[in-house]
Amino acid sequence: MAWVDLNESVPDLNENVPESSQYRLITDGQEVIVNPPSVGMCFTTGHEFFEFCQLYAFKEGFEMFIKSNKLKKEYKEKGVSKSGVGQYEAKPHMMELIRLKCKKGGVKKGVGSNVTGCKMNIYGVSRDGLFTILTCDLQHNHPLNPDCSRLMVNYRCIDGTTFKRAMINDMGGVSISKNFGTHLIEKGGYENITFNNRDLRNAINVERRSSRFSAADAAGLDAYFKAQRDLHPEFYSSIQVDDDGVFTNAFWSDARSRGTCKYFGDVITFDTTFACNRYRIPFAPFIGVNHHGKSIIFAAALISHENTPSFVWVFEEFLKCMGKAPLGILTDQDKAICRAIELVFPGVRHRLCLWHMLQNASKNLGSLSDWKKIDTLIRTAIHDLIDPDEFDEAWCHVMDEYGLRGPGWMKDAYDNRRQWAPAYNRGKFWAGMSSTQRSEGMNRFFKTHVNLDCGLVLFIHNYEYCMRIKAEEEKQDNFDNIDKPAKIDVDKSVLVEYVLVKTYTSEKFAEVVKERRGLTHTNVTKTSCHGSVVLYRADEKLTSPFWRKRFKSYDVRVDKENGDLHCSCNLFEFTGILCRHIMRAMDVEDFQFVPEKYILQRWMKCVRSYESIRVSYFDPLESIRLGKAKELSQRHNYLSELAMRNDDALRLYKEAMDVVRLKMEDVVGIRKTGEKGDDLICWWDPDARNVFGRRRLRPREFGERARLRDVEPVVDENRIKTPVDKRHTGRAKTKRNAPFGGKAGGNSKNKKVVTEEEVIANEELICNAFGNLPSYRARQQHANHVGGTYAENVPQSSNVHPSQSSQAHPSQLHLSQDYSQSFEFDINDWRTRL
């Protein structure tokens, strides 16, 4: 089937040629029968001769290739050659003669060769305006296999429409296997599909790599940033190059991300462990927490070298972009990042990831014979001792007990304790974050849309697609908070819960409800009073899954006149949610309102200015093209649905489409051979508009070598150069050992089951180790006294709720009864061990 330019002279079919010598096609239902080639058959062009012979070979079950050919003189003058690329590549319609041979013809050169020396061949020559077959030998010396023709390379192809849909699925994060499965189901089976899984994988990989050769990767990224700045003035971007003009670092942030940073940029996490492109350049996003408790991206950077100058440049760009420094930044224990933060963000709280600290403890001390005991004491000191003095005494005791005072990990961790220990950080706001888990979670999200083979330009497009998903998720959360209130029973007797249900988002209000449920096993007792300041001791009975009850005590300070509330657990200072101890004290003091400073606007479900910012993640030309494609798709779907209703509608649809097709070909300037088009193959056959073409799934114009050979030399000296491939030269991938001998990653299936005997042994170990600490001993004695006193006063068989007892003081609670078992309750995540 030949597409020709109407401006060129196209010879018509020779009416004097006998009908018997003309090739023809007989259609019986859906079966297509092709007459065998014979001497004297005439064709309009060499392309039609080639297509006819290939269709015959497909029906017979073998493959052919061009053994020899000769270009016409007019095409030689235009620069077309057999080794040409693109528009200079030789095509069948440009040939003066073509000799086709069976693929199994020739001389066998190896043991694994499938050559049989087949003599089958067809020879055609262009004469008097027609392409005529001169010689034809159709005899084979090997068996034919027509049932497996669709598996042969010559007849596998991907049409343009299918390829576009496959690329859309690939951009949407659909794996190649599932991508192929969708087309397989749509076509109705393998026998109706013209390509296999490997063909689709090759086609997608070629498209992914094409951006690196059309315009150099770094130059293309710079051009994309300039186009975005022209489209949106609020878009911020910057690229750093070295002395040779090679790309080193990049930083960017769109208008919406900059708007979110104004509201939620007080605390951020920064991590560089995700290498997301073929150059192995780490992707470093700045992550925060929005009012729904979800992770959001403020800005992103690509860093070629993980050293202090690179991080200094990135942090300076963040400061220029946002206009202010964050209140706190959380990173892993990287010396280069720590030095850069000290230089760029002096005075900003810098906290190290607690999870990484515990992993480092396992790596450095795991070989000791007493590691299990040391690990138990370390985790107890970190998570249970919330007072800085208690933590210091406990940590020093562990070092003295096991001889770890000398240089080593314990000493270094103790010197840097203010940057990672919860006892030193619970009194500061961190939005509930103790580790870089949000950054790692965002990396996992990006891995579904980014692969290591993509270039910088393709990565930035995938990044914008991910940002669109995140923006839509936040929009859906905002809508759900208005249209679908949280399905949680509100206890109107608790003032904090009754007030915050109207203002906080559903996700944050669920945390408030979680604290209210803790009131069931929390009791406060008045200890002293100093003017308007009243001091309480809050006794809390913690539920334990190991058949034992634990008691904890906290100090609560209440100033009703000035509206000041404080608890030694520091839950509000750490997460912005009032703890159960303060709620109980407010109930005893009979508060009539919640002080305004304890209702954070950060967690409110009010409308914020950045939500109205419309960010276009595609260039204007792409948006126009997508709009046209959408309109055409809607029209086609509607007409095709009508055509399927009955036979009359289908006949009318076919007649109208034939008329429209011919008119559109005239407007565009192309037409198939003949007045009504070619009858050899149906004009809507996808093979006629394939992407990788029959007989060659990856032609030269799509090959990397051809692109490099055809690329023009760079003239602009200021053009940014693409970085070298740094594959396998980044951070070493080390196995993160689990603290208790299980697999890393926190998989619940691999967690070690702790027995009752081990729990009792650990409690004895902790009591013997920390029992000499004055503050720890006093707290334990008070907890035992509280538990023993309540156990003596209340019978074990009593199931009366404290609120139903008329003799109980309003501020007291019978802690001997495990009321927490009457409902589903978990200890706070921030207080539990990792």
Disulfide bonds with the S-S distance in Angstrom:
none
